[in-house]
Structure formats: C-alpha cells, structure tokens
Amino acid sequence: MNVLFEDGGALRAGAILSEQPGAVLVELPGGKREKVRADRVLLHFPRPQPSELLTEAQKLATEVDIEFLWECAGDSEFEVADLAREYFGHVPSPVETTAMLVALFGAPTHFLRRGIGRFHAVTAEARQAAEKAAARKQKQLEKQTALAEQLVAGELPREITARMPYVLYKPDPSWIEYKAILQACEQTRLSPARLLLRCGAIESSHAFHLGRFLLDFFPKGRSNESTAKIDSLPELPLADVSAFSIDDVSTTEIDDAFSVTRLPDGSVRVGIHIAAPALGFQPGSPLDEIARQRLSTVYMPGDKITMLPSQAIYPFTLSEGKDCPAVSLYLTVAGDGSYRILGEESRLERVPIRRNLRYPAIDSQFSIENIQTGNLDFEFGQELLFLYELAGHLQTLRGKPEQEQVDYIFSFTDGRIDISRRLRGGPPDKVVAELMIYVNSAWGKLLGDRDIRALFRVQDSGKVRLSLYPAPHAGLGVTQYLWSSSPLRRYCDLVNQWILIARLFEEPSPYADNEADLLKVMRDFESTYAAYDEFQRSMERYTGIRYLQQESISQTTATVIRDNLVRLDLVPIWQRVHSLPELPPGTQVVVDVAHLDEIEITLHIEFRRKVDALPV
C-alpha cells in the first residue's frame, strides 16, 4: 500500500513500510525513509507507483476548470475527495483525487486551505482582491525580468541608478531592483558588485570600496564645509623662537613644531609647539558638531577626509611663514651633555613657524651617516642634532628600545600607482616620536595632578584603551599619557586641548559638570577610530593588489613576521601562507602571488624558497 501526504505545503508520495498508532513509516522514491504523522496523510492507494502518481496527476490537473470549481464549491468547507467525486461524476481514482489537490493548491486566488485535505472557496470580494494582487505581482515580475535582461546585456536601468548606492550596500530584499540584480547575477554568475561595475553603476573598484565606507560613516557626503566661523582669538604673546615642523610632504594639518634656543647660562630651551584649534571654537558650537560627528581625519592612499573644515584648519595649522596660535611646552635642558630636564613651562602664545621640513627630503639630510660625519650644514641641522641627542636620552629614561617599522608611501600619476618603502625610526622620526611622547606625558601629569578628568591613553595587560583617569602606559614606559598632540586630526586630542587650555587659564574644565558626556566622547571615538584604521589598512591592501596587477608581478619577496604570517616587501600586504615552513621571524622568503582580486581584496600566496636558497 502507498500513501499521499502533505509536507510543508507540498504533496509527496511513498510506499508504506510499517504502520503504528498515529504514524506510518514511508519509503520515498529514491530510497529515502521518512516517518509521517497520520494527520498528514491525505490518501491511501495501491497503485499506480508513488513515483508515477504525481506525474500523472500534474498532467490531469491542467485540465481541471478552476473557474467552474469555484462557482460550484458553495460557501462551506469541503473535503477534496467530495469535490473530486462531484467534478468527475464518479468515485475518483487516486490520480484524479491527487489532480484535484494539485489544482486547488495552485489556485490560492480561488480557494483557501483550511487543513489537511480541506478547502474553502474565497468570497467574490476576496477573489477580486487576490486577483488584483496576483496581477500586481505578475507585473512586478515582468518588470524585474526586464530589468534583469538589461543588466545581463550590460545596460544600466535608470531605476537601479535611482536606488544607488543602497541597492548595492544596504538593499531591501523586497525591492524589485534588488531582485533584478540577483536574477541577473544568477544568469551571469557575477557578484552584485562585479555586475554593477560592468554596467557602469560603479565607476571603479576603488569607488566600490570607498562608497561602502562613505555610506556607513558619511551618509550625507564627505564634504564638511560650513558657513560657521571661528571665534575671535584672545590676545596672545609672540614667542621669541624660530620654529620648524617635520611632516610628510602631503601633510596639510600640521599639529606640531619645535624650537631650540640657547640660553645665556649655557642651558637650552626646547619648545614643543602644538597647534591650538581649541582657541577658535568651543564645545557645542557648530564647528564642534562637525568635529564630533567625524571624530578623526580619515586616511587612505592618495586621499583623506579631514575631521575639521578648512576654516578651522588653515588658521591653526603650523604652516611656515605664519605666526600660529599654539599651546607650547618649554623644556629647560642642561647644556653640559647630560640632557637633564631642569624645568618645564606650558604657555599659550603665537609661534613663528620658520620652516616646514618634509619627508623624504629631511631623511637624506638628517641621516645617521651625516650625524656621524658631522655633515649637518643645512637649515636647522644643529637644532635637530640637539633634539636627536635629547630624544636618545628620553628614550633611555623610558627604557623602551626602538622598533623597526616600514611605512609605505603612495603616489598616483595619470592613473599609475607608485609605492615606495620608507624605513621608520631614523633620526627625524626619533625626534618627533620622543618629543610627542614627552609632551603627552607631561600634560597628562599636569591634568592628573589636579584630578581633572580627560581622555588618557593607558595600557595594562597588553590592551591599549582610553580612560578618564591617568594610569601607566606600559608599552611606552610612561606613568600617564594624554592624547593631546594632534588636535587638528583627532577629536579626543581636541577635547583634551579644551581641558588643558582651561587649566592654563585657571578656569574650570568645560566637562567638569558633565563627565557622562566625556565618557560618551571616549566610547564614540574608540569605536570610530578603530573603524577608520581598519578602512585605511583595507585600502592600503587594495592599493597593493592594484600595484601587483599593474606591474604584472607573480613572484616577489616577503618577510616572515611570526608563525606563517608574512609581509610582502613591495606592498603593504600581510597574509598567512599555509605552505610556509617553520622559519624564524625576519627571514626573507620568495613567494608566488596569484588570483589577485581587487573587489574581494584577496590574493593567494605560495611559499617558493628562502631568499638565500637556490631556485628549484
């Protein structure tokens, strides 16, 4: 004996293997066995074979007159077997009963299911509404198919253009346009991004990655220009110094500069000068709202999105030839070669910026070789030498050795990418790093000693985090560390500068009565800054893949970082290589690179040999 049963709205048939109270064990065509509850069984039949029943029933169902059935069904619920008996004029065969079920299942605009094998004819009003809904659905399906056909042909329908960029990055599954994209993707075997790139909805793979980031973090657009004006600046004394900065050639938000002045008693006064945008607007102002929404400047190869609008950058950036508002920390340093710090003083002032020294030119001038040979006959050469020796002393006091790192410098000319490596840790880097660590630590102590809440950077148990309270930063070897040296580029530094300036003016902190707001700033900054950093690393990896494609590089060198993690030497790409044998960190290896994908930002790397090994 065989049974026909309903399974999740579908009809299935199989042979009975055994029966027990409330259930039957069925063997389906193909050999699979299934336990079926008795209340799901619609029909027992000896023949035809289960594999033939549905095939024959589906053919017969096409001949059933649904319109006639609806007119004759009446207003009461009915069993399918009763309707089949009336329709066919005799006791229905298993095939006829099953055909009736197939027909009723396929006519939801005419009949409603009320249970296993039971139905009810819809009212005329409900049928009319259902038919209208079915007509709308059919029209939408036709539109979806037409849009999909355009996409398959490489054309971009205006309806999809109107849905960009949401239809790509944050689609609503109910949108016809999105359904059309998925339909076209199934036909072309392309991902949505590749399909829309081919159709011209996305300008380039770079625009694809940037567009996703902008939609997540800058949905109103990347421009932050506004009509807001900066406040009138207080009268500030002009510092008697000649200051200089050290920055990358592309830097426009110059936060820090230095000065070195020989004093009559033989000591040396070192000035660490930090740009003071906090003098130009206050917390809660329109310019603050812009900065608080953005929280940091966003960096990516060849581009950046500034935290502050131009009217809040250019009056304060430490550009050469200007007298710039600054918060300065002056160190009185012993001139006897011991480089002992004899005293500290913080001031608000205008600082004359004589020169903006730039990487990579300053690297070649102020190099270890030139220091050793005394070849420092260039502007600020002697001042840099003093700062370098002071930096060495400060580093020794911290007890933290230098760690070699590599920076990658990107340049773009006529669509061509150039990537060069810059070894970080040379004399200019050491000067900047040590003096920034010192000023952030010193100002952290200045606020901490007064028990003033601010955004301190702390490290304990290996984790670096922000805190409202000063605590040691184990990685830097300092007892407290205040992020305060980049107020043009980081919101937490800007907030700390407002707090620091209030301290220097002997005024209450602007957050003294609103610690909860300061805590919210801290949390927002940490999450957003981490996301910006991840985006920067992702775009550097993307640009590295583009460069490898551009240069048709299939084999290159890499450096082992740890375990099976390597860093390609040519480009900023870190990746695990499963075929890498056990090698000590720092080992140079030759690797093959393949399957470069600029949409997924992926590639395959295969170990070939150590650099000092002979080619196989």
C-alpha positions in Angstrom: 0.0 0.0 0.0 1.1 3.6 -0.7 0.2 7.0 0.7 -0.1 10.5 -0.4 0.8 13.1 2.2 1.3 16.8 2.7 4.8 18.0 3.7 5.2 21.8 4.3 2.6 22.7 1.7 4.0 20.2 -0.9 2.5 16.9 -2.0 4.6 13.8 -1.7 4.0 10.0 -2.2 5.7 6.9 -0.9 5.3 3.2 -0.1 4.3 2.2 3.4 6.9 0.1 5.2 5.1 -0.1 8.5 2.3 1.5 10.5 1.9 2.3 14.1 -0.7 4.3 16.1 -0.5 7.9 14.8 2.2 7.5 12.2 3.5 5.5 9.2 7.0 4.7 8.0 7.2 5.6 4.3 9.9 4.8 1.7 10.0 7.6 -0.8 11.1 7.2 -4.5 14.8 7.1 -4.4 15.0 5.0 -1.2 14.8 7.7 1.5 12.7 6.7 4.5 10.6 9.1 6.5 8.2 8.9 9.4 4.9 10.6 8.6 2.2 11.6 11.1 -1.2 10.1 10.4 -2.9 13.5 10.3 -0.7 14.5 7.3 -1.8 11.5 5.2 -4.3 12.5 2.5 -4.8 9.3 0.6 -4.1 5.5 0.7 -3.7 3.9 -2.7 -2.4 0.6 -4.0 -1.5 1.9 -7.5 0.0 3.5 -9.5 3.5 3.5 -8.2 4.3 6.6 -5.9 6.8 7.8 -8.5 4.1 7.9 -11.2 1.2 9.3 -9.1 2.2 12.9 -9.0 3.5 12.9 -12.6 0.1 11.7 -13.9 -1.8 13.9 -11.5 0.0 17.1 -12.6 -0.9 16.4 -16.2 -4.5 15.8 -15.4 -4.6 19.0 -13.1 -4.0 21.2 -16.2 -7.4 20.1 -17.5 -9.3 21.0 -14.3 -11.6 24.0 -14.7 -10.8 26.1 -11.6 -13.4 28.7 -12.5 -16.1 26.1 -12.7 -15.0 24.6 -9.4 -15.2 27.9 -7.6 -18.7 28.6 -8.9 -19.9 25.1 -7.7 -18.0 24.9 -4.4 -20.5 26.9 -2.3 -19.8 28.7 1.0 -18.9 25.8 3.2 -15.7 23.9 3.8 -15.3 20.8 1.8 -13.1 17.7 1.6 -11.1 17.4 -1.6 -12.4 13.8 -2.1 -16.0 15.1 -2.1 -15.3 17.8 -4.6 -13.4 15.4 -6.9 -16.4 13.0 -6.8 -18.8 15.7 -7.9 -16.4 17.1 -10.5 -15.5 13.8 -12.2 -19.0 12.3 -11.7 -17.8 9.0 -10.1 -15.6 7.8 -7.2 -12.3 9.4 -8.1 -9.2 7.4 -8.7 -6.0 8.1 -6.8 -4.8 10.1 -9.8 -8.0 12.1 -10.0 -8.0 12.9 -6.3 -4.4 13.9 -6.5 -5.0 16.0 -9.6 -7.8 17.9 -7.7 -5.4 18.6 -4.9 -2.7 19.9 -7.3 -5.3 22.1 -8.9 -6.6 23.5 -5.6 -3.1 24.1 -4.3 -2.3 26.1 -7.4 -5.3 28.4 -7.1 -4.9 30.4 -4.0 -7.0 33.2 -5.5 -10.0 30.9 -5.6 -9.6 28.5 -2.7 -8.2 28.8 0.8 -6.7 25.8 2.7 -8.4 25.0 6.0 -6.5 21.9 7.0 -5.1 18.7 5.6 -7.3 17.9 2.6 -9.9 20.6 3.4 -10.6 23.8 1.5 -12.9 26.8 1.4 -13.9 28.9 -1.7 -12.9 32.6 -1.3 -15.6 35.3 -1.4 -16.0 37.2 -4.6 -14.5 40.3 -2.9 -11.6 38.4 -1.6 -11.1 36.8 -5.0 -11.1 40.1 -6.8 -8.5 41.5 -4.3 -6.4 38.4 -4.7 -6.5 38.6 -8.5 -5.5 42.3 -8.3 -2.6 41.3 -6.1 -1.7 38.5 -8.4 -1.8 40.9 -11.4 0.4 43.3 -9.5 2.8 40.6 -8.7 2.9 39.4 -12.3 3.5 43.0 -13.4 6.4 43.3 -10.9 7.8 40.0 -12.0 7.7 41.2 -15.7 9.4 44.5 -14.6 12.0 42.5 -12.6 12.7 40.3 -15.6 13.1 43.3 -17.9 15.5 45.0 -15.6 17.5 41.8 -15.2 17.7 41.4 -19.0 19.1 44.9 -19.3 21.7 44.2 -16.7 22.7 40.9 -18.4 23.1 42.9 -21.6 25.5 45.3 -19.8 23.0 48.2 -19.7 22.2 50.2 -16.5 18.5 50.8 -15.9 17.6 54.2 -14.5 15.5 52.5 -11.8 18.7 50.9 -10.4 20.6 54.1 -10.7 17.9 55.8 -8.6 18.4 53.1 -5.9 22.2 53.5 -5.7 24.2 53.2 -3.5 21.7 51.5 -1.2 20.8 48.7 -3.6 24.4 47.7 -3.6 25.4 48.1 0.0 22.2 48.1 2.1 19.5 46.6 -0.1 15.9 46.0 0.9 15.1 42.4 -0.1 11.6 43.5 -1.2 12.9 45.9 -3.9 12.2 44.9 -7.4 15.5 46.4 -8.4 17.4 44.3 -6.0 15.6 41.1 -7.1 16.5 42.0 -10.7 20.2 42.3 -9.7 20.1 38.9 -8.0 18.4 37.4 -11.1 21.0 38.9 -13.4 23.8 37.7 -11.1 22.4 34.2 -11.3 22.4 34.3 -15.1 25.8 35.9 -15.5 27.5 34.1 -12.5 28.8 37.5 -11.3 28.6 39.1 -7.8 26.4 42.2 -7.5 29.5 44.4 -7.3 31.0 42.9 -10.4 27.7 43.1 -12.3 27.1 46.8 -11.4 30.8 47.6 -12.1 30.4 46.1 -15.6 27.2 48.1 -16.2 28.7 51.3 -15.1 26.8 51.8 -11.9 30.2 51.9 -10.1 33.0 54.0 -11.6 35.8 51.6 -10.4 36.7 49.0 -7.8 38.2 51.9 -5.8 34.8 53.7 -5.9 33.1 50.4 -4.7 35.2 50.2 -1.5 35.1 53.9 -0.8 31.4 54.1 -1.5 30.7 51.4 1.2 32.7 53.3 3.7 31.1 56.6 3.0 27.6 55.2 3.2 28.5 53.7 6.7 30.2 56.8 8.1 29.5 59.8 5.9 25.9 59.1 4.6 25.4 62.9 3.9 28.6 63.1 1.9 32.3 63.6 2.7 32.3 67.4 2.4 32.3 69.1 5.8 32.4 72.7 4.6 30.0 75.0 6.5 29.4 78.7 7.0 30.4 78.5 10.7 33.1 81.0 11.6 35.9 80.7 14.2 35.8 82.8 17.3 37.9 85.9 17.8 41.2 84.7 19.2 42.5 86.1 22.5 45.5 88.3 22.5 48.5 86.0 22.7 52.2 87.0 23.2 54.5 86.3 20.3 57.1 83.7 21.2 60.8 84.6 20.7 61.6 81.5 18.8 62.2 80.3 15.2 60.2 77.0 15.0 60.1 74.2 12.4 58.0 71.2 11.8 58.7 67.7 10.5 56.0 66.1 8.4 55.2 64.1 5.3 55.2 66.1 2.1 51.4 65.7 1.8 50.5 66.8 5.3 48.2 69.9 5.5 47.1 69.5 9.1 50.4 70.3 10.8 49.9 69.8 14.5 53.4 70.1 16.0 56.6 72.1 15.6 59.8 72.5 17.6 62.3 75.2 18.5 65.7 75.2 20.1 67.1 78.3 21.9 70.5 78.6 23.5 70.2 80.5 26.8 72.9 82.8 28.3 73.6 80.4 31.3 74.5 77.6 28.8 71.3 75.7 29.1 69.0 75.1 26.2 65.3 75.9 25.9 63.4 73.3 23.8 60.0 74.3 22.6 57.3 71.7 21.7 54.6 73.7 20.0 51.1 72.2 19.3 48.5 73.8 17.1 45.6 75.3 19.1 42.3 75.0 17.2 40.6 74.8 20.6 41.0 78.6 20.8 38.9 79.1 17.7 35.6 77.4 18.8 34.1 75.9 21.8 32.4 72.6 22.8 28.8 72.6 21.5 29.5 75.1 18.7 28.6 74.3 15.0 32.3 73.6 14.3 32.5 71.3 17.3 29.4 69.4 16.0 31.2 68.7 12.7 34.3 67.5 14.5 32.3 65.4 16.9 30.4 63.7 14.1 33.7 62.8 12.3 35.9 62.3 15.3 39.1 61.9 13.3 40.7 62.6 9.9 40.3 59.5 7.7 43.4 58.5 5.8 43.7 56.3 2.7 46.3 56.0 -0.1 46.3 59.2 -2.1 43.3 60.8 -0.3 42.0 61.8 3.1 38.8 63.2 4.7 39.6 65.8 7.2 37.9 66.0 10.6 37.7 69.8 10.5 36.5 72.1 7.7 39.0 74.4 6.1 38.1 77.4 8.1 39.1 75.6 11.3 42.3 74.1 9.8 44.1 76.8 8.0 44.1 79.5 10.7 45.7 77.0 13.1 47.9 74.6 11.0 51.6 75.3 11.7 52.5 76.5 8.2 55.8 78.2 7.5 55.8 81.9 7.3 53.0 82.3 9.8 52.7 83.3 13.5 50.4 80.5 14.6 48.4 80.1 17.8 49.8 77.3 19.8 50.0 75.6 23.2 53.7 75.3 23.9 55.6 73.1 26.4 59.1 74.5 27.1 61.8 72.3 28.5 64.9 73.8 30.0 67.6 71.2 29.2 71.1 71.1 30.8 73.7 72.2 28.2 76.5 70.0 29.7 75.8 67.0 27.6 73.7 65.2 30.2 70.4 66.4 28.7 68.8 66.6 32.1 65.4 68.3 32.2 65.8 71.2 34.6 62.4 72.7 34.3 59.1 72.8 32.3 56.6 75.5 31.5 53.4 75.5 29.4 52.3 78.6 27.6 49.6 79.9 25.2 51.2 82.0 22.5 51.7 82.8 18.9 54.7 80.8 17.4 56.6 82.0 14.4 57.0 79.0 12.1 60.1 79.4 10.0 60.1 76.2 8.0 58.1 73.0 7.3 60.7 70.3 6.9 59.3 67.4 4.8 59.8 63.7 4.4 61.6 62.3 2.4 64.0 65.2 1.8 64.8 65.6 5.5 65.6 61.8 5.7 68.5 62.2 3.4 69.8 65.4 5.1 69.3 64.4 8.7 70.6 60.8 8.4 72.7 58.6 10.7 75.6 58.9 8.3 75.5 62.7 8.2 75.3 62.8 12.0 78.3 60.6 12.3 80.4 62.6 9.8 79.2 66.0 11.1 77.7 66.8 7.7 74.8 68.9 9.1 75.3 72.1 7.1 71.6 72.7 6.4 68.9 74.9 7.9 68.2 73.7 11.5 70.8 71.0 11.3 72.4 71.8 14.6 69.0 72.2 16.3 68.0 68.8 15.0 71.2 67.3 16.3 70.5 68.6 19.8 66.9 67.3 19.7 68.1 63.9 18.4 70.5 63.6 21.3 67.8 64.7 23.7 65.5 62.2 22.2 68.0 59.4 22.8 68.2 60.5 26.5 64.4 60.5 26.8 64.2 57.1 25.2 66.8 55.7 27.6 64.8 57.0 30.5 61.6 55.3 29.2 63.6 52.0 28.9 61.9 51.2 25.5 64.2 50.3 22.6 63.4 51.4 19.1 61.3 49.0 17.0 61.9 49.0 13.3 58.8 49.6 11.1 58.2 50.2 7.5 56.0 53.0 6.1 54.7 52.8 2.5 54.4 56.0 0.5 51.8 56.0 -2.2 51.7 58.3 -5.2 49.4 58.4 -8.2 50.2 59.9 -11.6 47.9 59.6 -14.6 46.2 56.5 -13.2 49.5 54.9 -12.4 50.3 53.8 -8.8 53.8 54.1 -7.4 54.7 52.6 -4.0 57.9 53.2 -2.1 59.1 52.0 1.2 60.3 54.2 4.0 62.1 52.7 7.0 60.6 54.4 10.1 62.9 55.0 13.0 65.5 57.3 11.5 66.7 60.5 13.3 63.8 62.7 12.2 61.3 60.0 13.3 63.0 59.6 16.6 62.9 63.3 17.4 59.2 63.6 16.6 58.3 60.4 18.4 60.2 61.1 21.7 59.1 64.7 22.0 55.4 63.8 21.3 55.6 61.1 24.0 57.1 63.6 26.4 54.6 66.4 25.8 51.7 64.0 26.1 53.1 62.5 29.3 53.9 65.9 30.7 50.4 67.4 30.0 48.8 64.2 31.3 50.6 64.8 34.6 49.6 68.4 34.6 45.9 67.4 34.5 46.3 64.3 36.6 47.9 66.2 39.5 44.8 68.4 39.6 42.5 65.4 39.4 41.0 66.8 36.2 39.1 64.3 34.0 40.4 64.0 30.5 41.0 61.3 27.8 44.1 59.4 28.8 45.7 56.6 26.9 46.5 53.7 29.1 47.9 50.2 28.6 47.6 47.4 31.1 47.6 43.6 30.5 48.7 44.3 26.9 45.5 46.2 26.0 45.6 49.8 24.9 42.5 51.8 25.7 41.2 55.3 26.7 40.3 56.2 30.3 39.1 59.2 32.1 41.8 58.7 34.7 45.6 58.8 34.3 47.3 55.4 34.5 50.6 53.9 33.2 51.1 53.2 29.5 53.2 50.1 29.7 54.1 50.0 26.1 55.5 53.5 26.1 57.1 53.2 29.6 55.4 56.4 31.0 53.3 56.8 34.1 50.5 58.7 32.2 49.8 59.6 28.6 47.3 62.2 27.4 46.4 62.2 23.7 46.9 65.9 23.1 49.4 66.4 20.3 47.1 66.1 17.2 44.1 68.4 17.9 43.6 69.1 14.2 43.2 65.4 13.3 41.8 63.6 16.4 38.8 64.7 18.3 40.0 63.3 21.6 43.1 65.5 21.3 40.9 68.5 20.6 38.7 67.7 23.7 41.9 67.4 25.8 43.1 70.7 24.4 40.0 72.5 25.6 40.5 70.9 29.0 44.3 71.8 29.0 43.6 75.4 28.0 41.1 75.8 30.7 43.7 74.5 33.2 46.3 77.0 31.8 43.8 79.9 32.2 42.9 78.6 35.7 39.3 78.1 34.6 37.0 75.0 35.2 37.2 72.3 32.7 34.3 72.5 30.1 33.4 68.9 31.1 33.7 69.4 34.8 30.0 69.1 35.3 29.3 66.6 32.5 31.5 63.6 33.0 28.9 61.4 31.2 29.4 63.5 28.0 33.1 63.0 28.2 32.6 59.3 28.7 30.4 59.2 25.6 33.1 61.0 23.6 35.6 58.4 24.7 33.4 55.5 23.6 32.4 57.0 20.3 36.0 57.9 19.5 37.4 54.5 20.3 34.9 52.6 18.1 35.0 55.1 15.2 38.8 55.5 15.2 39.2 51.7 15.1 36.8 51.5 12.1 38.7 54.3 10.3 42.0 52.5 11.0 40.6 49.2 9.6 39.4 51.1 6.5 42.9 52.6 6.0 44.5 49.2 6.2 42.0 47.7 3.9 42.6 50.4 1.3 46.3 50.1 1.6 45.9 46.3 0.9 43.7 47.1 -2.0 46.2 49.5 -3.5 48.9 46.9 -3.0 46.9 44.4 -5.0 46.3 47.0 -7.7 50.1 47.7 -7.9 50.9 44.0 -8.2 48.4 43.8 -11.1 49.8 46.9 -12.7 53.3 45.6 -12.6 52.3 42.0 -13.6 54.2 40.7 -10.5 53.7 37.0 -10.0 56.7 36.4 -7.7 58.2 38.6 -5.1 59.9 38.6 -1.7 58.3 38.7 1.7 59.4 38.8 5.4 58.3 36.3 8.0 56.5 38.1 10.8 55.6 35.2 13.0 54.4 31.6 12.5 53.0 31.5 9.0 52.3 35.3 8.7 54.3 37.2 6.2 54.5 40.8 4.9 55.2 41.4 1.3 58.2 43.6 0.9 56.9 45.6 -2.1 53.5 46.4 -0.9 51.6 46.7 2.5 50.1 43.3 2.4 50.2 40.9 5.4 48.9 37.4 4.9 49.1 33.9 6.2 50.9 31.4 4.0 49.8 27.8 4.8 52.7 26.4 2.7 55.3 28.3 4.7 57.7 26.0 6.6 58.7 26.9 10.2 61.1 29.8 9.9 62.3 32.4 12.4 60.8 36.0 12.3 62.7 38.3 10.0 63.5 35.5 7.4 63.2 36.7 3.9 61.4 34.3 1.5 60.5 34.2 -2.1 56.7 33.7 -2.7 54.4 33.3 -5.7 51.3 35.6 -5.8 48.2 34.7 -7.8 44.5 35.1 -8.0 44.6 38.9 -7.3 41.0 40.1 -6.7 40.5 43.9 -6.3 36.8 43.5 -5.4 37.3 41.0 -2.7 40.7 42.4 -1.8 42.2 38.9 -1.8 45.1 37.1 -3.3 46.8 33.7 -3.0 50.4 33.5 -1.8 52.5 30.3 -2.0 55.9 29.8 -0.5 58.7 29.1 -3.0 62.0 29.3 -1.1 64.1 31.3 1.2 65.9 34.2 -0.3 69.3 32.8 0.3 68.3 29.4 -1.2 69.0 28.4 -4.8 66.0 28.4 -7.1 64.5 25.0 -7.7 
